[in-house]
């Protein structure tokens, strides 16, 4: 799919590096997560699907993994699980 935007897997890798950084660059991780949202919002149809089709790998943080998984469900208009 022709797009210059990073997909969910690439963004997850960037978040993984930010989390692993000795300085704990959470602001970098947050900026990349916001960029994923912007990327998905900017695309439509098949291009949006292409950005979300590759499952993001683990980031090393349960919180970021959960955020990426939830964002993927919302982006795909899937029902989100409810908390207990």
N, C-alpha and C positions, 0 to 999 in steps of 0.2 A: 504494500500500500504506500503510495507516495505521500510522505509527510516528513516534516523536519522536526516534529515534536517528539520528545522522549516518551516511551511507553511506560506502563506500570512496572515492568520488570527492571528497566533502567533506573527509574526513580527509586525503587526499593533498594537497589544496589548502592545508590548514592546515600540513601538514609543509613544503610548498613555501615558504610565507611564513616559517616558522621557520628554514629553511635559508638563505633569502635575507636574513634579519635581520643587520645589521652585527655584532651581538653573538654571532652563531652560536648561537642558542638551541637547542642539541641536546636539552636536557632537555624543552623544549616539544614537539619532534618525537617524542621517545620517549613522552611522556605521551599524545599523540594516537594513536600507533601502538597503545599498550596499550588506549586507549579503543575503537579499532576492534575489537580482540579481544573486549573486554567486550560491545560492541554485538552482534557476531555470536553470541557465546555466549548472550546473553540472549534472542535471537529463535530461532524454529523455523520450519521449513517455508517457506512463501511469503514471510514477512516477512524471514527470513534471506537468502533468494534475492534479494529486492528490495534489500537493503543491499549485496550483492556484485555485482549485475548491471552497474552502470555502471563501466566500467574506470577505475581511477585514472589521472589525468594524470601527466605527469612532474613530479618534485619538484625537479629540479635537482641531485640527488644520486644517483649510481649505486647506492650502498648502500641508500638508502631505497626507490628504485624496485625493487630486487631483493627487499627485505624485503616490500614490499607485494605484489609478484607471487607470491612464495612463500606468503605468508599466504593469498592468494586461492586458490591451488591446494589448500592444506591445508583451508581452510574448505569447499571444494567436494568434498573427499575425492578429489582427483585425485592421480595419482602425481607425486611431485616428481622433477625431473631429478637425476641423480647427478653429482657433481663428478669431474673428472679430475685 
